[in-house]
Each structure stands twice: as structure tokens, then as C-alpha cells.
Amino acid sequence: MDERDFPSKKRTLVLRDDQADFYAILDEARGRRRRGGRLHLIDAGRLTVLELERICLSGADLFTSDKAGRAPADLAVLSAAAGKSGGEIAHFQHGPLLAEGEGVVLSLRALRDAAGGGVSLYLSNKTEKRRTEDLAVLAEDARRGNRRLGYYHHGAPAEALEELARRGAWIHVSAAGAGADLPALLLLRDIAAKAAAAGAGLVIHLERLIPEPDLEDLHKAGAFLLFHVPPSDYRSPYRALRAKASRRVLDPRAYYLYSEFMR
């Protein structure tokens, strides 16, 4: 593949494993690393584990999921390879958290081991109901593995999120689903403060605006505010808050691949 097909001006390139052949991806990972950039490779299950291992050793960050069909042993091999090159392995669990048994590829126990072994885990309750106790143990194992659990919560904020915050999870919520009543806002403020104290954070995706004083309180508590609405008029009080919020930079491991998406 011609180098011109990959824009070298961007420090980070996102690429699916079915967009190029193995050797082109390997060369790009090495080239990005030499130029001080990164390759973020999305694992769609096309490459073998040995091929992915070579790519990880070359400095790429791998974004995989249960849809790629990787076994627990695969995650262990890839995590070790990434660790040698300073890379990252991120796994998004779309499906349920199941006990070990016949036909279960990635059980809850396997995911706990992966988190403890340096794999960054991400989950959402958008399509699967999540039990607080399962998320809590994953958050704890991730912290022990020098990683953090990333959790995308859809719907009204729940008190259970405070427990995840205490255990150092990165928690994403949407303003569209969080509500703007006082109890919900007070709960979000507590979650933001607890997550910040544990070395992580609460990320609020603003598809709609809530009152500026409430957002100011959440920002003061440590929340990360991501505005997904058009810029405010220069006379708007949101303008100063938006500028201030943009200076609070998210840890790249706080989100799966793209910070803008509420998964």
C-alpha cells in the first residue's frame, strides 16, 4: 500500500484490520511509532493472534471486542506484547457477563483476569443490563492491573454509580438521559467528586444543555463536560464554561477509541 494512502500529518491513525493487508498495517504501525505517532487498530477478527501480536510489538494500540471472538489466552498474549512496546489493549464487552461454562468464550472470570493483566475494559448498559456487583469487581481488578474500567451508563443516574466511582471507574453519562432535577444533579456531583478522588472521572455528554449554574457545579466537582451542541453565542454564559471545560483534558484510557461517542 502506498504511504500516501495513510495521512502522515495526523499523529494518530485509526484503522480497521480489514482495510489493509497485514504487512501494510505492520509497516504503518512501525512508521507511526518512528514519527512519534500511534496506530489505533480496530480488531474485526480478520487477523490471526500471531499477526496481531507482531503489530502490537511494533507499537500499535489494539481495540478489540467480544465481537472479534478472541479467547482469554489471546488477550493475555496481546496484552503482554503491547506491554513490551508501551502500547494499549482495549476490550469492549458488548454481550452479557456470563459465568464460566460450555460455549462461553469470555466469561466474567476471564474478563476479570484480563483487567488484572493490563487490558482496559469498557462496557455499556445500552443493550445489556449490568449488575452493579459485576461492574464493581471489574473496576477493582482493573485498578489492581494499573488500568481503569470504562462504563457508559444510559438512563437516569443510579446510586450504584457511586460505588464504581469509589473504585476508580471512568463513568460516562448523557445529559439527555440523566435528567435535570435536583436529586439527579446532586448525585452526579457526588459521583464526579468520588471518581476524581479515586483517580478517574465522570464524563458528561451534553447532547442538550442543562442550566449553566448546574454545569458549573458539576465542573467544580471534577466532572468532564463534553459539549455535543453548537457553540454558544458570545453573550452566553455557556461560552466561558465551555472554554474552561475544554482545558480539562481526558485521559485517553477514559474512553473506547473516540471520546465523542456515548456508547
Backbone hydrogen bonds in HBPLUS format (Angstrom, degrees):
<---DONOR---> <-ACCEPTOR-->    atom                        ^
c    i                          cat <-CA-CA->   ^        H-A-AA   ^      H-
h    n   atom  resd res      DA  || num        DHA   H-A  angle D-A-AA Bond
n    s   type  num  typ     dist DA aas  dist angle  dist       angle   num
A0005-ASP N   A0002-ASP O   2.89 MM   3  5.60 161.7  1.92 120.7 126.7     1
A0006-PHE N   A0003-GLU O   3.03 MM   3  5.62 160.2  2.07 116.0 121.9     2
A0038-ARG N   A0011-ARG O   2.77 MM  27  6.29 147.6  1.87 147.6 156.5     3
A0013-LEU N   A0038-ARG O   3.05 MM  25  6.55 154.8  2.12 154.6 161.5     4
A0040-HIS N   A0013-LEU O   2.78 MM  27  5.96 176.2  1.78 163.8 165.2     5
A0015-LEU N   A0040-HIS O   2.92 MM  25  6.27 160.1  1.96 164.6 166.9     6
A0042-ILE N   A0015-LEU O   2.77 MM  27  6.04 163.5  1.80 148.1 153.6     7
A0019-GLN N   A0016-ARG O   3.08 MM   3  5.46 162.9  2.11 120.0 120.2     8
A0017-ASP N   A0042-ILE O   3.05 MM  25  6.07 145.8  2.17 170.3 163.9     9
A0025-ILE N   A0021-ASP O   3.07 MM   4  6.36 158.7  2.12 156.7 163.2    10
A0026-LEU N   A0022-PHE O   2.86 MM   4  6.12 158.9  1.90 152.8 159.4    11
A0027-ASP N   A0023-TYR O   2.92 MM   4  6.05 164.5  1.94 146.0 149.9    12
A0028-GLU N   A0024-ALA O   2.99 MM   4  6.14 153.8  2.06 141.1 148.6    13
A0029-ALA N   A0025-ILE O   2.92 MM   4  6.18 155.8  1.97 150.9 157.0    14
A0030-ARG N   A0026-LEU O   3.08 MM   4  6.37 162.3  2.11 151.8 156.0    15
A0031-GLY N   A0027-ASP O   2.84 MM   4  6.03 160.6  1.88 149.6 155.7    16
A0032-ARG N   A0028-GLU O   2.84 MM   4  5.94 164.8  1.86 152.0 155.7    17
A0033-ARG N   A0029-ALA O   3.12 MM   4  6.23 159.6  2.17 141.8 147.5    18
A0034-ARG N   A0030-ARG O   3.00 MM   4  6.28 156.9  2.05 149.3 155.2    19
A0035-ARG N   A0031-GLY O   3.08 MM   4  6.31 149.8  2.18 146.9 154.7    20
A0037-GLY N   A0032-ARG O   2.67 MM   5  4.69 154.6  1.73 155.7 147.3    21
A0036-GLY N   A0033-ARG O   3.14 MM   3  5.13 161.8  2.18 105.1 109.1    22
A0061-ASP N   A0039-LEU O   2.85 MM  22  6.14 168.2  1.86 169.0 173.0    23
A0041-LEU N   A0061-ASP O   2.82 MM  20  6.14 163.3  1.84 172.8 175.1    24
A0063-PHE N   A0041-LEU O   2.79 MM  22  5.96 165.4  1.81 165.8 163.3    25
A0043-ASP N   A0063-PHE O   2.83 MM  20  5.88 170.4  1.84 145.8 148.5    26
A0052-LEU N   A0048-THR O   2.96 MM   4  6.27 161.2  2.00 150.2 155.5    27
A0053-GLU N   A0049-VAL O   2.79 MM   4  5.97 149.7  1.88 146.1 155.1    28
A0054-ARG N   A0050-LEU O   3.12 MM   4  6.39 156.7  2.18 143.6 148.3    29
A0055-ILE N   A0051-GLU O   3.07 MM   4  6.36 155.3  2.13 146.9 154.0    30
A0056-CYS N   A0052-LEU O   2.83 MM   4  6.07 157.5  1.88 151.4 157.5    31
A0057-LEU N   A0053-GLU O   2.89 MM   4  6.13 155.7  1.95 149.3 156.1    32
A0058-SER N   A0054-ARG O   3.12 MM   4  6.28 125.0  2.43 132.6 146.0    33
A0058-SER N   A0055-ILE O   3.08 MM   3  5.03 136.1  2.28  93.4 106.2    34
A0060-ALA N   A0055-ILE O   3.39 MM   5  6.05 163.0  2.42 144.5 144.1    35
A0059-GLY N   A0056-CYS O   3.07 MM   3  5.37 164.2  2.10 111.2 114.3    36
A0062-LEU N   A0088-GLU O   2.91 MM  26  6.32 152.7  1.99 165.9 165.4    37
A0090-ALA N   A0062-LEU O   2.87 MM  28  6.22 167.3  1.88 165.9 170.3    38
A0064-THR N   A0090-ALA O   2.80 MM  26  6.11 159.2  1.84 176.2 173.2    39
A0092-PHE N   A0064-THR O   3.03 MM  28  6.49 151.5  2.11 134.5 141.0    40
A0068-ALA N   A0065-SER O   3.02 MM   3  5.60 157.9  2.07 114.7 121.1    41
A0066-ASP N   A0092-PHE O   3.28 MM  26  6.77 145.8  2.40 157.1 157.6    42
A0069-GLY N   A0066-ASP O   3.22 MM   3  5.41 155.1  2.28 103.2 110.6    43
A0074-ASP N   A0071-ALA O   2.96 MM   3  5.14 123.6  2.29 101.7 116.6    44
A0075-LEU N   A0071-ALA O   3.20 MM   4  6.64 154.9  2.26 155.0 161.1    45
A0076-ALA N   A0072-PRO O   3.10 MM   4  6.42 152.4  2.18 147.5 155.3    46
A0077-VAL N   A0073-ALA O   3.03 MM   4  6.29 159.3  2.08 148.5 153.1    47
A0078-LEU N   A0074-ASP O   2.94 MM   4  6.16 168.0  1.96 156.6 159.8    48
A0079-SER N   A0075-LEU O   2.85 MM   4  5.88 153.0  1.92 143.6 151.3    49
A0080-ALA N   A0076-ALA O   3.08 MM   4  6.22 157.2  2.14 144.1 149.7    50
A0081-ALA N   A0077-VAL O   3.05 MM   4  6.33 155.3  2.12 146.0 152.8    51
A0082-ALA N   A0078-LEU O   2.91 MM   4  6.10 162.5  1.94 148.8 153.5    52
A0083-GLY N   A0079-SER O   2.93 MM   4  6.06 153.1  2.00 144.1 151.8    53
A0084-LYS N   A0080-ALA O   3.25 MM   4  6.50 141.2  2.40 140.3 148.7    54
A0084-LYS N   A0081-ALA O   3.20 MM   3  5.34 129.2  2.47  97.3 109.8    55
A0085-SER N   A0082-ALA O   3.10 MM   3  5.32 135.9  2.30 102.0 113.9    56
A0086-GLY N   A0082-ALA O   2.98 MM   4  5.97 109.5  2.49 145.4 163.0    57
A0087-GLY N   A0082-ALA O   2.75 MM   5  4.47 148.3  1.84 144.2 140.1    58
A0120-SER N   A0089-ILE O   2.90 MM  31  6.19 161.5  1.93 169.3 165.0    59
A0091-HIS N   A0120-SER O   2.79 MM  29  6.15 164.9  1.81 169.2 173.1    60
A0122-TYR N   A0091-HIS O   2.92 MM  31  6.20 138.3  2.09 160.5 162.7    61
A0093-GLN N   A0122-TYR O   2.94 MM  29  6.28 163.6  1.97 177.9 173.5    62
A0108-LEU N   A0098-LEU O   2.71 MM  10  5.52 160.1  1.74 162.5 161.6    63
A0104-VAL N   A0101-GLY O   3.16 MM   3  5.57 164.2  2.18 132.0 132.6    64
A0111-LEU N   A0107-SER O   2.97 MM   4  6.28 154.9  2.03 150.1 156.9    65
A0112-ARG N   A0108-LEU O   2.91 MM   4  6.15 150.5  2.00 147.2 155.5    66
A0113-ASP N   A0109-ARG O   2.99 MM   4  6.29 156.0  2.05 146.5 152.7    67
A0114-ALA N   A0110-ALA O   2.91 MM   4  6.18 152.8  1.99 142.9 150.9    68
A0115-ALA N   A0111-LEU O   2.89 MM   4  6.11 158.4  1.94 147.9 153.1    69
A0116-GLY N   A0112-ARG O   2.97 MM   4  6.20 159.9  2.01 148.3 153.8    70
A0117-GLY N   A0113-ASP O   2.91 MM   4  6.06 125.5  2.21 136.7 151.6    71
A0117-GLY N   A0114-ALA O   3.05 MM   3  4.91 132.5  2.29  91.3 105.1    72
A0119-VAL N   A0114-ALA O   2.98 MM   5  5.42 162.1  2.02 149.4 146.3    73
A0118-GLY N   A0115-ALA O   3.28 MM   3  5.47 167.1  2.30 109.1 110.3    74
A0150-GLY N   A0121-LEU O   2.91 MM  29  6.21 161.2  1.94 153.7 159.7    75
A0123-LEU N   A0150-GLY O   2.94 MM  27  6.46 150.2  2.03 157.0 166.2    76
A0152-TYR N   A0123-LEU O   2.89 MM  29  6.28 162.8  1.92 150.1 155.5    77
A0125-ASN N   A0152-TYR O   3.27 MM  27  6.75 147.3  2.39 172.8 176.9    78
A0134-ASP N   A0131-ARG O   3.13 MM   3  5.38 124.5  2.46 101.8 115.2    79
A0135-LEU N   A0131-ARG O   3.13 MM   4  6.48 166.2  2.15 158.3 161.5    80
A0136-ALA N   A0132-THR O   2.84 MM   4  6.00 153.3  1.91 151.8 160.1    81
A0137-VAL N   A0133-GLU O   3.21 MM   4  6.38 158.5  2.26 141.6 145.3    82
A0138-LEU N   A0134-ASP O   3.12 MM   4  6.35 157.4  2.17 148.1 154.7    83
A0139-ALA N   A0135-LEU O   2.86 MM   4  6.06 154.7  1.93 148.0 155.1    84
A0140-GLU N   A0136-ALA O   3.00 MM   4  6.23 154.7  2.07 144.5 151.2    85
A0141-ASP N   A0137-VAL O   2.90 MM   4  6.07 162.1  1.93 147.4 152.3    86
A0142-ALA N   A0138-LEU O   2.87 MM   4  5.99 156.0  1.93 146.0 153.0    87
A0143-ARG N   A0139-ALA O   3.05 MM   4  6.24 154.7  2.11 142.5 148.9    88
A0144-ARG N   A0140-GLU O   3.05 MM   4  6.33 153.1  2.12 145.9 153.2    89
A0145-GLY N   A0141-ASP O   2.99 MM   4  6.24 137.2  2.18 140.7 152.4    90
A0145-GLY N   A0142-ALA O   3.10 MM   3  5.01 125.7  2.40  91.8 106.3    91
A0147-ARG N   A0142-ALA O   2.70 MM   5  4.82 155.7  1.76 153.7 150.6    92
A0146-ASN N   A0143-ARG O   3.08 MM   3  5.04 153.1  2.15 108.4 109.4    93
A0170-TRP N   A0149-LEU O   2.76 MM  21  6.08 161.2  1.79 169.4 173.4    94
A0151-TYR N   A0170-TRP O   2.82 MM  19  6.18 165.2  1.85 168.6 173.7    95
A0172-HIS N   A0151-TYR O   2.81 MM  21  6.14 164.2  1.83 160.1 162.2    96
A0153-HIS N   A0172-HIS O   2.79 MM  19  5.89 166.9  1.81 163.2 163.7    97
A0161-LEU N   A0158-ALA O   2.97 MM   3  5.71 157.9  2.02 119.1 125.2    98
A0162-GLU N   A0159-GLU O   2.96 MM   3  5.60 152.0  2.04 116.0 123.7    99
A0163-GLU N   A0160-ALA O   3.11 MM   3  5.48 130.3  2.36 104.8 116.2   100
A0165-ALA N   A0161-LEU O   2.90 MM   4  6.15 155.2  1.97 147.0 154.3   101
A0166-ARG N   A0162-GLU O   2.93 MM   4  6.20 155.6  1.99 147.3 153.2   102
A0167-ARG N   A0163-GLU O   3.18 MM   4  6.42 138.2  2.36 138.4 149.1   103
A0167-ARG N   A0164-LEU O   3.09 MM   3  5.08 127.5  2.37  94.1 108.2   104
A0169-ALA N   A0164-LEU O   3.09 MM   5  5.51 165.2  2.11 145.9 145.7   105
A0168-GLY N   A0165-ALA O   3.03 MM   3  5.20 161.3  2.06 111.0 113.4   106
A0171-ILE N   A0201-GLY O   3.11 MM  30  6.54 161.2  2.14 157.8 163.3   107
A0203-VAL N   A0171-ILE O   2.73 MM  32  6.04 169.8  1.74 163.3 165.8   108
A0173-VAL N   A0203-VAL O   2.92 MM  30  6.34 158.2  1.97 167.4 172.3   109
A0205-HIS N   A0173-VAL O   2.83 MM  32  6.17 171.9  1.84 162.0 164.0   110
A0177-GLY N   A0174-SER O   3.11 MM   3  5.41 139.1  2.29 103.1 113.4   111
A0178-ALA N   A0174-SER O   2.87 MM   4  5.90 132.0  2.10 146.5 161.3   112
A0175-ALA N   A0205-HIS O   2.86 MM  30  5.96 173.1  1.86 157.8 156.7   113
A0185-LEU N   A0181-ASP O   3.11 MM   4  6.36 161.4  2.15 156.5 162.3   114
A0186-LEU N   A0182-LEU O   2.90 MM   4  6.07 160.7  1.94 159.7 164.7   115
A0187-LEU N   A0183-PRO O   2.96 MM   4  6.12 154.7  2.03 144.8 151.8   116
A0188-LEU N   A0184-ALA O   2.94 MM   4  6.18 159.3  1.98 148.1 153.7   117
A0189-ARG N   A0185-LEU O   2.96 MM   4  6.17 151.9  2.04 143.3 151.1   118
A0190-ASP N   A0186-LEU O   3.03 MM   4  6.32 154.3  2.10 145.2 151.5   119
A0191-ILE N   A0187-LEU O   2.90 MM   4  6.19 159.2  1.94 153.0 159.1   120
A0192-ALA N   A0188-LEU O   2.86 MM   4  6.05 161.4  1.89 150.2 155.1   121
A0193-ALA N   A0189-ARG O   3.04 MM   4  6.25 160.3  2.08 146.5 151.4   122
A0194-LYS N   A0190-ASP O   2.96 MM   4  6.15 163.3  1.98 152.0 156.4   123
A0195-ALA N   A0191-ILE O   2.89 MM   4  5.99 164.1  1.91 153.6 158.3   124
A0196-ALA N   A0192-ALA O   3.00 MM   4  6.09 160.7  2.04 146.5 152.0   125
A0197-ALA N   A0193-ALA O   3.00 MM   4  6.15 154.6  2.07 143.3 150.3   126
A0198-ALA N   A0194-LYS O   3.07 MM   4  6.27 134.8  2.28 139.0 150.5   127
A0198-ALA N   A0195-ALA O   3.13 MM   3  5.08 129.7  2.40  93.4 106.8   128
A0200-ALA N   A0195-ALA O   2.84 MM   5  5.09 160.5  1.88 155.2 148.6   129
A0199-GLY N   A0196-ALA O   3.12 MM   3  5.18 162.6  2.16 105.8 109.9   130
A0224-PHE N   A0202-LEU O   2.80 MM  22  6.12 169.6  1.81 166.1 169.8   131
A0204-ILE N   A0224-PHE O   2.82 MM  20  6.11 169.1  1.83 173.6 176.7   132
A0226-LEU N   A0204-ILE O   2.96 MM  22  6.09 179.7  1.96 162.6 162.7   133
A0206-LEU N   A0226-LEU O   2.83 MM  20  5.89 176.2  1.84 164.6 164.2   134
A0228-HIS N   A0206-LEU O   2.96 MM  22  5.48 161.0  2.00 132.7 134.8   135
A0214-ASP N   A0211-PRO O   3.03 MM   3  5.49 125.0  2.35 110.0 123.5   136
A0215-LEU N   A0211-PRO O   3.14 MM   4  6.54 156.6  2.20 152.1 159.3   137
A0216-GLU N   A0212-GLU O   2.87 MM   4  6.09 154.2  1.94 154.0 161.8   138
A0217-ASP N   A0213-PRO O   3.03 MM   4  6.28 153.1  2.11 141.8 148.0   139
A0218-LEU N   A0214-ASP O   3.03 MM   4  6.34 156.8  2.09 147.3 153.4   140
A0219-HIS N   A0215-LEU O   2.87 MM   4  6.10 156.5  1.93 149.7 156.2   141
A0220-LYS N   A0216-GLU O   2.94 MM   4  6.16 157.6  1.99 148.3 154.4   142
A0221-ALA N   A0217-ASP O   3.01 MM   4  6.25 139.3  2.18 140.3 151.3   143
A0223-ALA N   A0218-LEU O   3.01 MM   5  5.55 159.2  2.06 154.0 147.4   144
A0222-GLY N   A0219-HIS O   3.01 MM   3  5.22 154.3  2.08 104.7 113.0   145
A0236-SER N   A0233-ASP O   2.87 MM   3  5.29 162.1  1.90 118.5 124.6   146
A0239-ARG N   A0236-SER O   3.17 MM   3  5.62 153.7  2.24 109.7 116.6   147
A0242-ARG N   A0238-TYR O   2.76 MM   4  5.86 159.0  1.80 154.1 160.0   148
A0243-ALA N   A0239-ARG O   3.10 MM   4  6.35 156.8  2.15 145.0 150.7   149
A0244-LYS N   A0240-ALA O   2.98 MM   4  6.19 156.2  2.03 146.1 153.0   150
A0245-ALA N   A0241-LEU O   2.78 MM   4  5.99 159.2  1.83 153.7 159.4   151
A0246-SER N   A0242-ARG O   3.04 MM   4  6.19 147.3  2.15 143.0 151.0   152
A0247-ARG N   A0244-LYS O   3.22 MM   3  5.49 146.4  2.34 102.8 112.1   153
A0248-ARG N   A0245-ALA O   3.11 MM   3  5.46 159.1  2.15 109.5 116.0   154
A0254-ALA N   A0251-ASP O   2.82 MM   3  5.35 163.6  1.85 125.3 128.1   155
A0258-TYR N   A0256-TYR O   2.75 MM   2  5.80 139.2  1.91 112.5  98.8   156
